[in-house]
Amino acid sequence: MGGFPILSIMLLVPLAAAILCLLVQAATARSIALGATLANLALGILLWLNYDIGGAQWQFTEQAELFAGFSYALGIDGIALLLIVLSVFLMPICILASWNSITKRVGEYMAAFLFMELLMIGVFAAQDMFLFYIFFEAGLIPMYLIIGIWGGDNRIYASYKFFLYTLLGSVLMLIAMMWMVNEAGTTDIPTLMNYDFDPQAQTWLWLAFFASFAVKMPMWPVHTWLPDAHVQAPTAGSVILAGVLLKMGGYGFIRFSLPMFPEASAQFAWLVFALSMLAVVITSLIALVQNDMKKLIAYSSVAHMAIVTVGLFSFNVQGLEGSMIVMLSHGLVSGALFLCVGVIYDRLHTREIDRYGGLAINMPQYAMLFLLFTMASIGLPGTSGFVGEFLALAGIYEVSSVVTLVCTTGIILGAGYMLYLYRRVAFGTQKNADAAAMQDITIREWLMLGPIAAAVLWMGVYPESFLAPMRKDIATLDARLARAAPDGDAKLVAGTPRKTIANEMPHVAGEHTGEAAANGEAAEGAH
Amino acid sequence: MDYGYSLYLTGPEVFLSVSGLVLTLIAAWGGRNAGRLCTILAVAALFGASAITASQILGDTSVQGAEAFGGLYRMDAFGGLAKLLIYLASIGCLIVTPRFFAKGSEYRPEYPLLMVFGSVGMGMMVSAVDLMTLYIGLELSSLSSYVLASFMRSDDRSAEAGLKYFVLGALASGILLYGMSLVYGFSGSTSYGSIRAAFDGTLGTGALFGVIFVLAGLAFKISAVPFHMWTPDVYEGAPTPVTTFFATAPKVAAIAMTARIALDAFGNQVPAWQQIVIFAALASIVIGALGAIGQSNVKRLLAYSSINNVGFILIGLAAATTAGVSAMLVYLAIYVAMSLGSFVAVLMMRDANGDQVESIANMAGLSRSNPLLALCLAAMMLSLAGIPPLFGFWGKFVVFQAAVQADLVVLAAIGIAASVIGAFYYLKIVKIMYFDEPANVVVGKSEFSHWAVLGLCALVVSPLGYLLTIPLGMAANRAAQALFFTV
């Protein structure tokens, strides 16, 4: 991109719009916010179209020495590209979701969201460690305000919990970053990704980064801020929280913990597996008994994120790719589910599951979309959830059968709580008169949910579009991790493929041994 | 001894002293009505002194420095930078003062006078390389402060604050003098250079006691734990512009003086005082944070906040390296902007009767009745908490980086984890201003002069402040080199 600073412009557009929003009336602020986020979406699509798949690892790089101690360096690889596209895709939808439901202090609200967008893009595009940290931490302020000002009844408690939990996690990471910079003599992330730290030191550094990313992710048992924050945040806040902010934890693992500390990552893989297995089972069971729709989806997020972490720490290509797809898919699906909750919340002002029922009768379009996202959350083939979870679990199967077994129960339990939720909300009798009187979704709500539904199906049917940009980066990461990769209990042995396919081979009596059958199946599978 | 050269080196102090004497005459003849004129002249004098200091810093020799009056006083980049901060902070405090007193008509020309003489004293504190000069500078500034604290004579709280400050300040001076006499007794000199030479190798018990007493006395002046207990009372009782002054200029002076004495006079005994400083730093961070949580008066809360911040600054000193001193100075500069901004925001809050609003509960919903003021104060609070992208983060960043570079990783980790406790009460203020229903206590328009100072501070604290990192870092590095040049 001949010097066109597209990433900086993507940062500047929301910044300028946010400042404008603070100065104008509510109606104008809404339009400005929508315009700015749509402009950024256009820029994001432009970014994707111009991204050279298979080209240089870091593209669209920009560098300016504006500060002492760190530099303003931006640049993206395929992994960052997809997460940026996810962010800019969800933003206009969030603005639309708040169009009518936010009535007080609209200008400030829109400004807070635009600042969030700026910071999210910054996190994924930063190529300087301290610049990354600044973007990473700064997101606390707008999110604190969003939860605290526009949230529900218990918003104050939730906002404090969110802020202090995540801050405590991150400050330790800052000290670790300072130590690394002092040791390696550079703040440049690409260089640090190839710097070999002393394995002894890696242990401490890994733990410090883990403290931050595990809280952001969030992993069991430091996930307790999430249900509170989700339940109390306005709908759009929940969408951003689930859709993008949680991905910062996963991005952190894939960008920092794994490539910078491969030995320590291998050493602590058991810890990640153990916490993830507990998370999958425990939070799924908790989700089963929730009466609050948002809380249920929040707990399901924790379970999905646990699949991401096991996939990441499987140290192989399938696991890493799967984790990325789960993250993208979860960003879309959980965002959409929160929007679905928001749609009916706007009408009835309650998230209590019992207050609804039989919505399929009076809101058929809504019920259809809700069903699609429910199925995507479960991981039904044809939706994005399936691709991600399948790849991630295939990756981890190479390493540990036990972990795979336990994590797969998460999918079964997931089907349990999601279908149970859907049945209680959409099916059955219309037991509440006010719920039965609700209107079906409007055009604005179609505009919010429709694009997500399309993206979910696209990712489910043709995931190659999303896998292609990051394939090379995942391969690079895999090569970097190879020296520390655990053996695993699958003990895969690469066989030698036959020269001809099975049904072109001459039939020889007695060749129907087990091995031949297995080979035949494998060959068929390859078709 | 070349008196002309010595007078040139002590130029800022000489200029300010002469200006102060002229102001005394104006005050004597002009009476009470000369208050405004004296303030303007005092600001001009401080600007003049800043200009002289700036020209001295920019000179080529400012890193090596030069000694005046036979090694009693030292002009170098370190003292210069500290003096610039002191003068600018004093200017900021002076600009906001007259309007504050406008209602009670208690303003008198003595106020700017005391500020000018206080600044002379502080200038001497940071430039002193002899215990005698140091003590004279310290007392000059302290005596001015005692009077300033009780400046609102009709107000009981102000009088009480002045008295408390005086009694405890005198006690601290006594401790300091006792320590200085021990140091003199065991080293045979009051000059920093000779003390450093004498305190080489193993330190005897008596000399160690001297070092400890000197540091204890200084810890009182910078209000570091465990010598912090006067701070909340004095900050609460003193008139708000005076509190603003206490939280900024004297703090810079005392910290810079402590750094010079620790790294110059006791520069060969770093292990002896390092653990004391580490303890004081961590204790200040923790006590400053915990103490603030229960406060309902915003000035008391900010007093604890200043104790908390001193802890972070001392982490830079504990590193005992060039980077540490440089980080300390950067932090001080940012701290001055943040304190000045937050106290000015506090003094702008008045109720319908024109009285000061100091209760935190009365600030509820400020974001709706006075959005700009609330935004500035919220920025100050989050900046004090060290949340990026506000500039306060940078201060913490450089300090902790210096600590990590000096292999004090554990200190840095504990310190930064404790800073999360502090974040809680800063967030509380933001929460009250933004989340709560308006109490509608704060009304009325503020003066232009207040907005000007607040606006400037807010600009520094905003993310735009990061553009200052390069010049500020360069100035601080030069200053730190100057401090270590003698070593």
HADDOCK unambig.tbl for C-alpha pairs under 7 A between the chains (distance, minus, plus):
assign (segid A and resid 66 and name CA) (segid B and resid 467 and name CA) 6.47 0.50 0.50
assign (segid A and resid 67 and name CA) (segid B and resid 466 and name CA) 6.44 0.50 0.50
assign (segid A and resid 67 and name CA) (segid B and resid 467 and name CA) 6.18 0.50 0.50
assign (segid A and resid 67 and name CA) (segid B and resid 469 and name CA) 5.61 0.50 0.50
assign (segid A and resid 67 and name CA) (segid B and resid 470 and name CA) 5.76 0.50 0.50
assign (segid A and resid 68 and name CA) (segid B and resid 469 and name CA) 5.32 0.50 0.50
assign (segid A and resid 68 and name CA) (segid B and resid 470 and name CA) 4.82 0.50 0.50
assign (segid A and resid 68 and name CA) (segid B and resid 473 and name CA) 6.86 0.50 0.50
assign (segid A and resid 134 and name CA) (segid B and resid 388 and name CA) 5.35 0.50 0.50
assign (segid A and resid 134 and name CA) (segid B and resid 389 and name CA) 5.88 0.50 0.50
assign (segid A and resid 137 and name CA) (segid B and resid 387 and name CA) 6.90 0.50 0.50
assign (segid A and resid 137 and name CA) (segid B and resid 388 and name CA) 6.12 0.50 0.50
assign (segid A and resid 138 and name CA) (segid B and resid 387 and name CA) 6.57 0.50 0.50
assign (segid A and resid 138 and name CA) (segid B and resid 388 and name CA) 5.02 0.50 0.50
assign (segid A and resid 138 and name CA) (segid B and resid 389 and name CA) 5.56 0.50 0.50
assign (segid A and resid 148 and name CA) (segid B and resid 435 and name CA) 6.05 0.50 0.50
assign (segid A and resid 149 and name CA) (segid B and resid 434 and name CA) 6.88 0.50 0.50
assign (segid A and resid 149 and name CA) (segid B and resid 435 and name CA) 5.15 0.50 0.50
assign (segid A and resid 164 and name CA) (segid B and resid 420 and name CA) 6.84 0.50 0.50
assign (segid A and resid 167 and name CA) (segid B and resid 420 and name CA) 6.79 0.50 0.50
assign (segid A and resid 168 and name CA) (segid B and resid 417 and name CA) 6.41 0.50 0.50
assign (segid A and resid 168 and name CA) (segid B and resid 420 and name CA) 6.04 0.50 0.50
assign (segid A and resid 171 and name CA) (segid B and resid 416 and name CA) 6.29 0.50 0.50
assign (segid A and resid 171 and name CA) (segid B and resid 417 and name CA) 6.59 0.50 0.50
assign (segid A and resid 172 and name CA) (segid B and resid 413 and name CA) 6.36 0.50 0.50
assign (segid A and resid 172 and name CA) (segid B and resid 417 and name CA) 6.96 0.50 0.50
assign (segid A and resid 175 and name CA) (segid B and resid 412 and name CA) 6.98 0.50 0.50
assign (segid A and resid 175 and name CA) (segid B and resid 413 and name CA) 6.34 0.50 0.50
assign (segid A and resid 178 and name CA) (segid B and resid 401 and name CA) 5.83 0.50 0.50
assign (segid A and resid 178 and name CA) (segid B and resid 404 and name CA) 6.72 0.50 0.50
assign (segid A and resid 179 and name CA) (segid B and resid 404 and name CA) 6.10 0.50 0.50
assign (segid A and resid 182 and name CA) (segid B and resid 405 and name CA) 6.36 0.50 0.50
